[in-house]
Amino acid sequence: MDDSKLKLENQICFPIYSASRLITKAYKPFLENMGLTYPQYLVLIVLWEDDALSVTKITEKLMLNTNTLSPLLKRMEKMELLNRRRSSKDERSVVVQLTEKGRQLKSEARPIPEKFLNELFTENVQLSDVLQLKEMPNEWIKILSSKTEDTDSIPSNGEINKMK
């Protein structure tokens, strides 16, 4: 086997992994002012788009496992940003809905995407570059998610009971 394939500089995943970590770090100053972490911000974005979603729907949209999302939702509920309740249609399902406080954060968050983008722009990086770059990972997500089945994203009864 050719050992050069195992060099860090030849890994496709490493620059993406590193960029992801650095992007999350770059969001931190914007989100700290709101008292949020990046994953909490993502949950709010999903709920600002479509309030009153099931935990399962949120896990699907954010591509998170239930065991990752549940503690996150619990902390956000303690922060009074959202409420969790059993669905009236299916008591096995937990519905997450924004509180007034959670809805009000939307106006505070509105300028964040533009501020973040402005930090990326340089002589070598323009808006068209960023938009083009965004499309490739979206394609990879489609390809890779169709090839893997993540049964962890479906909450078990035990996990649902912990949310009570």
TARARA-V825921 format. One record per residue. N is the residue number from 0. PHI is phi in whole degrees, 0 to 359 (NA if undefined). OMEGA is omega as a letter, one per 40 degrees, with the letter a starting at -180 (999 if undefined). D_CENTER is the distance of its C-alpha to the mean C-alpha in whole Angstrom. Layout:
BEGIN
N/PHI/OMEGA/D_CENTER + N/PHI/OMEGA/D_CENTER
END
This chain:
BEGIN
0/NA/i/38 + 1/280/a/37 + 2/293/a/35 + 3/296/i/34 + 4/292/a/31 + 5/263/i/30 + 6/289/a/30 + 7/302/a/27 + 8/295/a/27 + 9/260/a/28 + 10/275/i/24 + 11/293/a/22 + 12/286/a/19 + 13/296/i/20 + 14/298/i/19 + 15/291/i/16 + 16/301/a/15 + 17/296/i/17 + 18/298/i/15 + 19/300/i/12 + 20/297/a/13 + 21/290/i/15 + 22/296/i/13 + 23/301/i/11 + 24/296/i/14 + 25/293/i/15 + 26/286/a/13 + 27/309/a/14 + 28/300/i/17 + 29/292/a/16 + 30/280/i/14 + 31/301/i/16 + 32/298/a/19 + 33/262/a/17 + 34/75/a/16 + 35/241/i/13 + 36/265/i/10 + 37/299/i/7 + 38/300/i/5 + 39/295/i/8 + 40/301/i/7 + 41/297/i/4 + 42/299/i/6 + 43/298/i/9 + 44/302/i/8 + 45/298/a/8 + 46/285/i/11 + 47/293/i/13 + 48/288/a/13 + 49/206/a/14 + 50/291/i/15 + 51/64/i/17 + 52/251/i/15 + 53/287/i/15 + 54/303/i/13 + 55/301/i/14 + 56/296/i/12 + 57/294/i/9 + 58/299/i/9 + 59/294/a/10 + 60/295/a/8 + 61/266/a/5 + 62/55/i/7 + 63/247/i/8 + 64/279/i/11 + 65/301/a/13 + 66/291/i/14 + 67/272/a/11 + 68/286/a/10 + 69/303/i/13 + 70/295/i/14 + 71/297/i/11 + 72/295/i/12 + 73/298/i/16 + 74/296/a/15 + 75/292/i/14 + 76/292/i/17 + 77/295/i/19 + 78/280/a/18 + 79/64/i/19 + 80/267/a/16 + 81/205/i/16 + 82/236/i/18 + 83/243/i/18 + 84/211/i/21 + 85/289/i/23 + 86/291/i/23 + 87/286/i/27 + 88/274/a/27 + 89/212/a/25 + 90/293/i/26 + 91/284/a/24 + 92/265/i/20 + 93/253/a/19 + 94/257/i/18 + 95/249/a/15 + 96/223/i/16 + 97/292/i/16 + 98/271/i/19 + 99/300/i/21 + 100/300/i/20 + 101/295/i/16 + 102/293/a/17 + 103/293/i/19 + 104/294/a/17 + 105/301/a/16 + 106/294/i/19 + 107/289/a/18 + 108/276/a/15 + 109/311/a/17 + 110/281/a/18 + 111/300/a/15 + 112/303/a/14 + 113/292/i/18 + 114/299/i/19 + 115/296/i/16 + 116/302/i/18 + 117/298/i/21 + 118/289/a/20 + 119/278/a/20 + 120/290/i/23 + 121/218/i/26 + 122/301/a/30 + 123/267/a/28 + 124/232/i/25 + 125/244/a/25 + 126/304/a/22 + 127/299/i/23 + 128/295/a/23 + 129/296/a/19 + 130/295/i/19 + 131/294/i/20 + 132/298/a/18 + 133/299/a/15 + 134/291/a/17 + 135/297/i/18 + 136/300/i/14 + 137/299/i/14 + 138/294/i/17 + 139/297/i/17 + 140/299/i/14 + 141/299/a/16 + 142/297/a/19 + 143/289/a/17 + 144/289/i/16 + 145/285/a/19 + 146/267/a/21 + 147/237/i/19 + 148/252/a/19 + 149/255/a/16 + 150/289/i/18 + 151/291/a/16 + 152/283/i/14 + 153/265/a/17 + 154/293/i/18 + 155/277/i/21 + 156/300/i/24 + 157/297/i/24 + 158/291/i/20 + 159/294/i/20 + 160/296/i/23 + 161/293/a/22 + 162/280/a/20 + 163/296/999/23
END
